[in-house]
Amino acid sequence: MLIRLGAWPATGQGKHLRLTQERRGSRDRVGLDRVREMNTMSLRSKWKLPIIWCASLLMISPAPVQAIEPAAKPAISAQSSPQAEAQPSPVVQDYEPRPALWLLEDADTKIYILGTIHVLPPGFRWRSPAIDRVIERADELVLETYQEGEDDVPPEAPGLFALETPRPILDRVPADKRDALAKVIEAGPLPIEAYAGLRTWAAALMIGMAGILEGYGVDDPDDAPGVEERLEADFEAAGKPIGQIEDPVDVLKSLNALPEETQLELLLSSVDEAGADPAPQASEDHDIWAQGRAEALADSLEDLPPALFDALVRRRNAAWTEWLAQRLEKPGTMLLAVGAGHLAGPSSVQKMLEARGLPVKRVD
């Protein structure tokens, strides 16, 4: 749910890790050989950094998977793997998309604010005439974070996903949840041993992303591009600058500071969502967003643990509000595209701006 609504930090938006069908078929190989195999994954110049950083951790730190040495399972061929036959789920939209768009302005500055979904099903329509006009008019695009190339990964980032002492993922959950967690991981792209070296919140992210892709009927994140990837392509093609509003490393550090019980709650929630049919809820969220019913998205965030909501939403919104207030001092027209979850509810960026005497109006 956090990933779908864009409340999860989309560090390096539009950046993907490609896991080919052949390598997905051999996912059951474990131990150091499996980690070395990850080095042969096909990489694009554009990544979704939360995934690449987790993968980078596994590449540079073999200790987590060496800590457990079960017998290796036989490789499953791509021809026999059910995942190899995944087909995109059909998208049904009986409406013209009109995602919510806001404007913050003064005498010489216009800042358009667009809520985004970081991962969308193939073929999902979200562009509107208003968004196209803003893309044409804007001098600059600002995302939550922006990565120019595959080498533009903060050196400290991979370590922020790592536990100091690897711990089997099944040992972290209650006994009655272990079978469900094991089944979810078994259906995913990584062997269960690989999760031993990940922090609990990072494991939840990996499981959540895999569940979303499965719900879309795709194996490859490249087949489910979000709004940011499309916007990046438009602005790069036009030669317009792209910037970022926050430091992703700071966000990851705040996640590491979460109590373990909060991280565990997030993990169990990801397992529950992955174990259910994710398609109906995901489709509902996408349609609500694409129809511009922004406030309706706030309902999906109300049940977040307070510590998680504070780290992922409230504190980041407060920092972005300060950034926007200062950005008004620079003349020009800018498009800010951030997760839709940040633009809904009483702690939204708009509410915080209005509390500072900076009115924001809908312009979609």
Sequence and secondary structure as in RCSB ss.txt:
>XXXX:A:sequence
MLIRLGAWPATGQGKHLRLTQERRGSRDRVGLDRVREMNTMSLRSKWKLPIIWCASLLMISPAPVQAIEPAAKPA
ISAQSSPQAEAQPSPVVQDYEPRPALWLLEDADTKIYILGTIHVLPPGFRWRSPAIDRVIERADELVLETYQEGE
DDVPPEAPGLFALETPRPILDRVPADKRDALAKVIEAGPLPIEAYAGLRTWAAALMIGMAGILEGYGVDDPDDAP
GVEERLEADFEAAGKPIGQIEDPVDVLKSLNALPEETQLELLLSSVDEAGADPAPQASEDHDIWAQGRAEALADS
LEDLPPALFDALVRRRNAAWTEWLAQRLEKPGTMLLAVGAGHLAGPSSVQKMLEARGLPVKRVD
>XXXX:A:secstr
 TTTTT S  TTTTEEE   HHHHHTTT  SHHHHHHHTTS EEEEE HHHHHHHHHHHH  HHHHT        
  TTT GGGG         S     EEEEE SSEEEEEEEE SB  TT     HHHHHHHHH SEEEES    ST
T   TTTGGGGB SS   GGGGS GGGHHHHHHHHHTSSS GGGGGGB HHHHHHHHHHHHHHHHHT S GGGSB
 HHHHHHHHHHHTT  EEESS HHHHHHHHHTS HHHHHHHHHHHHHHHHS  HHHHHHHHHHHHTT GGGGGGG
GTTS HHHHIIIIIHHHHHHHHHHHHHTTS EEEEEEEEGGGGSSTTSHHHHHHHTT   EE  
